[in-house]
């Protein structure tokens, strides 16, 4: 957990590459650490590594299929990758799982 929280602190301070390193170490120690995959995916998204972000978010959802934040972030990543329909489905799932901000994103990205 120490690596995870240090990574979170580094990400908060815009030390993104160091944050990725700490999240990766947290995953190495605990390969089922959903939060480390989720947060590493968010940092990769911030760095515009959309494919890397998608991979991490897919893993987070595989480990915890009821994680609304993972669906929300994956939806945004998919939209950036021009996978609009699939991204909007993820945003809808995030809303169903209790993230009200997902509906705002749907209004922004998914209306024809």
Residue pairs with C-beta under 8 A, 6 or more apart in sequence:
1 26
3 22
3 23
3 25
3 26
3 29
3 36
4 22
4 23
4 26
4 33
4 35
4 36
4 39
6 22
7 18
7 19
7 20
7 21
7 22
7 23
7 26
7 36
7 39
7 40
8 19
8 39
10 16
10 18
10 19
10 22
11 19
11 39
11 42
11 43
11 46
16 43
16 46
16 47
17 47
19 39
19 40
19 43
20 40
20 43
20 44
23 36
23 37
23 39
23 40
23 43
24 40
26 33
26 36
27 33
27 36
27 37
27 40
30 36
32 63
34 60
34 63
34 64
34 67
34 70
35 60
37 56
37 57
37 59
37 60
37 63
37 70
38 56
38 57
38 60
38 67
38 69
38 70
38 73
40 56
41 52
41 53
41 54
41 55
41 56
41 57
41 60
41 70
41 73
41 74
41 77
42 53
42 73
44 50
44 52
44 53
44 56
45 53
45 73
45 76
45 77
45 80
50 77
50 80
50 81
51 81
53 73
53 77
54 74
54 77
54 78
54 81
57 70
57 73
57 74
57 77
58 74
60 67
60 70
61 67
61 70
61 71
61 74
64 70
66 97
67 97
68 93
68 94
68 95
68 96
68 97
68 98
68 99
68 102
69 94
69 99
71 90
71 91
71 93
71 94
71 97
71 99
71 102
72 90
72 91
72 94
72 99
72 101
72 102
72 105
74 87
74 90
75 87
75 88
75 89
75 90
75 91
75 93
75 94
75 102
75 105
76 87
76 91
76 105
76 109
77 87
78 84
78 86
78 87
78 90
79 87
79 88
79 109
81 87
84 109
84 110
87 109
87 110
88 106
88 109
88 110
91 102
91 105
91 106
91 109
91 110
92 102
92 106
94 102
95 102
95 103
95 106
